Amino acid sequence: MVKFTVFTLAFPGYTAEDAIRAVAKLGYDGVDIRVRQDGHIYIDAPKEYRKKLVELANSLGIRIVGVYSYLREEFIASDPGEKEKALKNIIAHLDLAVDLDGVYLRIFAGTKERTEENMRKFIEMCKLACKEAEDRGVFIGIETHGELAYSGDTCNRVLEEVGSEMLTIVYDVANIYRQSLDPLEELKKIDLSRVISVQFHDFKKENGTWKPVLLGQGDIPHEPVIEYLKEKNYDGFIVDEYEKWWHPELPDPMEGLPKELSYLKSKFGVK
């Protein structure tokens, strides 16, 4: 059975503790925590604080699932000094994921420049990162965010050439669609056992721009993807990516998220 999580991007102005309490109160199965210097936690957080967050989540009956980093350029570092520094940063994020009892570390696929050179650099750094992930028992999840891993074929290439079972895909339905691709057809190309989570958020196109709206109120074709996941008995994580942090015009999370969770559960046939 799928498990429903929510990314703490939904909770600007909240402490990490308050965000975890809110997620539990709303009825999600888990939380995906935002890892940035301006986020809910960062790699400089003390061990005691990391332990405190895990204990809080456990006491509320949920767990920290995704450790959502913003690692990006680190994966296309060029000279040896840059690569060494980048790998140390990646390792620090993996260690944070271990300490938070996370299932996977979310990363982005390099740079917006879709060149063969950048793809080769990305794959090579992924190989190094996955060796570290294997030692720690933590998955790495590449989000399909319109860069080097933005389609079924590009995801498959990275998965195949890196060759590690610890490397997975975080499939963002909306971002695939906004690349002018069919989210269902692209998802069908990928082995679902390698898709660790599927992200859902909605947008409506108005005057040539994408306006964020509540799930089910926009133009993103979620339902065919959900039907496919149900048909294939997908049992990974379903992420509610409520981007209140970037879009303050969205309703307060304690108002909007109950509607989104209800939408997702009804579509997946979960009570």
C-alpha positions in Angstrom: 0.0 0.0 0.0 1.2 3.5 -0.8 2.3 5.8 2.0 1.5 9.5 2.0 4.1 12.1 2.9 4.3 15.9 2.7 7.4 18.0 2.0 8.0 20.7 4.6 8.2 23.3 1.8 4.5 23.5 2.9 5.5 25.1 6.2 7.4 28.4 5.8 7.9 30.0 9.2 7.5 26.8 11.1 10.3 25.2 13.1 11.2 21.7 12.2 9.5 20.4 15.3 6.3 22.4 14.6 6.3 21.1 11.0 6.6 17.5 12.2 3.7 18.0 14.7 1.6 19.5 11.9 2.2 16.6 9.5 1.2 14.1 12.2 -1.9 16.1 13.1 -3.0 16.2 9.5 -2.8 12.4 9.1 0.2 11.9 6.8 2.3 8.8 7.1 5.6 10.6 7.0 7.4 13.9 6.4 10.0 15.0 3.8 12.3 17.5 5.5 13.7 20.6 3.7 17.5 20.6 4.0 18.9 24.1 3.3 20.6 26.8 5.3 17.2 28.6 5.2 15.3 25.3 5.5 14.1 23.2 8.5 17.5 21.6 9.0 21.0 21.7 7.5 24.2 19.6 7.6 25.5 21.7 10.5 22.7 20.6 12.8 24.1 18.9 16.0 23.7 15.2 16.5 21.5 15.8 19.6 19.1 17.9 17.5 18.9 15.3 14.8 18.1 12.6 17.4 15.5 14.9 18.9 13.6 15.2 15.6 13.6 11.4 15.1 12.3 10.8 18.5 9.6 13.4 18.1 8.4 11.9 14.8 8.4 8.4 16.2 6.5 9.6 19.3 3.8 10.9 16.9 3.5 7.8 14.9 5.2 9.1 11.7 8.8 9.0 10.3 11.1 11.2 8.4 11.1 9.7 4.9 12.7 12.0 2.4 15.7 14.1 3.3 15.3 16.8 0.7 18.6 18.4 -0.2 19.3 21.0 -2.8 22.5 19.2 -4.0 22.8 20.1 -7.7 26.0 21.6 -9.0 28.0 19.3 -6.8 27.2 16.5 -9.2 28.9 18.2 -12.2 32.1 19.4 -10.4 35.1 19.5 -12.8 38.5 19.8 -11.3 39.8 17.4 -8.7 39.6 20.0 -5.9 36.0 20.8 -6.6 35.1 17.2 -6.9 36.7 16.3 -3.6 34.8 19.2 -1.9 31.6 18.3 -3.6 31.8 14.6 -2.5 32.4 15.7 1.1 29.3 17.8 0.9 27.3 14.9 -0.5 28.6 12.6 2.2 27.6 15.1 4.9 24.1 15.1 3.5 24.0 11.3 3.5 25.2 11.2 7.1 22.3 13.7 7.9 19.9 11.3 6.2 21.2 8.4 8.4 20.9 10.4 11.6 17.4 11.4 10.7 16.5 7.7 10.0 15.5 8.9 6.5 14.7 6.5 3.6 16.3 8.5 0.8 18.3 11.6 0.1 16.7 13.8 -2.7 19.1 15.4 -5.2 18.7 17.3 -8.4 20.3 16.2 -11.7 23.2 18.6 -12.2 22.6 21.7 -14.3 20.1 23.2 -16.7 22.7 22.8 -19.5 21.7 19.5 -21.1 25.1 18.6 -22.5 26.7 15.2 -23.0 29.7 16.4 -20.9 27.4 17.3 -18.0 25.6 14.0 -18.2 28.9 12.1 -18.0 30.0 14.2 -15.0 26.7 13.6 -13.3 26.8 9.9 -13.8 30.4 9.7 -12.6 29.6 11.6 -9.4 26.5 9.5 -8.9 28.7 6.4 -8.9 30.9 7.9 -6.1 27.8 9.0 -4.1 26.1 5.6 -4.5 29.2 3.8 -3.0 28.8 6.0 0.1 25.0 5.5 0.1 25.5 1.7 -0.1 27.8 1.8 3.0 25.0 3.7 4.9 21.9 1.9 3.7 20.3 5.1 2.4 18.8 5.5 -1.1 19.5 8.5 -3.3 16.5 9.8 -5.2 17.0 11.9 -8.3 14.1 14.3 -8.8 12.8 14.7 -12.4 13.2 18.4 -12.4 13.6 19.4 -16.0 17.4 19.0 -16.2 19.6 16.0 -16.9 17.0 13.4 -15.7 13.8 14.9 -17.1 12.2 12.0 -19.0 11.8 8.2 -18.9 14.8 7.7 -21.2 17.2 10.0 -19.4 16.2 8.5 -16.0 16.9 5.0 -17.4 20.2 6.0 -18.8 21.4 7.3 -15.5 20.1 4.3 -13.6 21.7 1.9 -16.0 25.1 3.6 -16.3 25.5 4.2 -12.5 24.5 0.6 -11.9 23.6 0.9 -8.2 20.4 -0.3 -6.5 20.7 2.6 -4.1 20.0 5.1 -7.0 16.3 5.7 -7.5 13.9 8.2 -9.1 11.7 10.8 -7.4 9.1 11.2 -10.1 7.6 14.7 -10.2 4.4 14.5 -12.3 3.9 18.2 -12.8 7.5 18.9 -13.8 7.3 16.2 -16.4 4.1 17.7 -17.8 5.6 21.2 -17.9 8.4 19.8 -20.0 5.7 19.2 -22.6 5.9 15.4 -22.0 3.2 12.9 -21.1 3.7 12.0 -17.4 2.0 8.6 -17.8 4.0 7.6 -20.9 7.3 8.7 -19.4 6.6 6.8 -16.2 5.8 3.7 -18.1 9.3 3.6 -19.4 10.8 3.3 -15.9 10.8 0.2 -13.8 8.5 1.2 -10.9 10.7 -0.7 -8.4 13.3 2.1 -9.1 10.8 4.9 -8.4 11.0 5.6 -4.7 8.4 8.3 -4.6 5.9 10.1 -6.8 5.3 13.8 -6.2 2.0 15.5 -6.7 1.2 19.2 -7.0 -1.1 21.1 -9.3 -0.9 24.2 -11.6 -3.3 26.0 -13.9 -2.0 27.8 -16.9 -3.3 31.4 -17.1 -2.0 33.9 -19.6 1.0 31.8 -20.4 2.1 31.3 -16.8 1.6 28.4 -14.4 -0.4 29.4 -11.3 -0.2 27.0 -8.3 -3.6 25.6 -7.2 -4.9 22.9 -4.9 -4.7 19.3 -6.2 -7.5 18.6 -8.6 -8.1 22.2 -9.5 -5.5 22.6 -12.2 -4.3 21.2 -15.6 -1.8 18.5 -14.5 -3.1 15.1 -15.6 -2.7 13.2 -12.3 -5.5 10.7 -12.7 -3.9 8.5 -15.5 -0.7 8.3 -13.4 -2.6 7.3 -10.3 -4.6 4.7 -12.2 -1.4 3.2 -13.5 0.2 3.2 -10.1 -2.8 1.4 -8.7 -2.9 -1.1 -11.6 0.8 -1.9 -10.9 0.3 -2.2 -7.1 2.9 0.5 -6.5 3.7 0.6 -2.8 6.2 3.5 -2.6 5.8 7.0 -1.3 3.2 9.5 -2.5 4.5 13.0 -1.9 2.2 16.0 -1.4 4.4 18.8 -2.7 2.6 21.8 -1.4 4.8 24.8 -2.4 3.6 27.4 0.2 7.2 28.4 0.7 7.5 29.6 -2.9 3.8 30.5 -3.4 2.4 32.4 -0.4 -0.8 32.9 -2.3 -1.7 29.2 -1.6 -4.0 28.7 1.4 -2.5 28.2 4.9 -1.2 24.6 5.0 -3.5 23.7 7.8 -6.4 24.7 5.5 -5.0 23.5 2.1 -3.3 20.2 3.1 -6.4 18.4 4.5 -8.0 19.0 1.1 -5.0 17.7 -0.7 -4.6 14.6 1.4 -8.3 13.9 1.0 -7.9 14.2 -2.7 -4.9 11.9 -2.9 -6.5 9.2 -0.6 -9.8 9.3 -2.6 -8.0 8.9 -5.9 -5.8 6.0 -4.6 -8.8 4.4 -2.9 -7.4 4.7 0.6 -9.6 5.5 3.6 
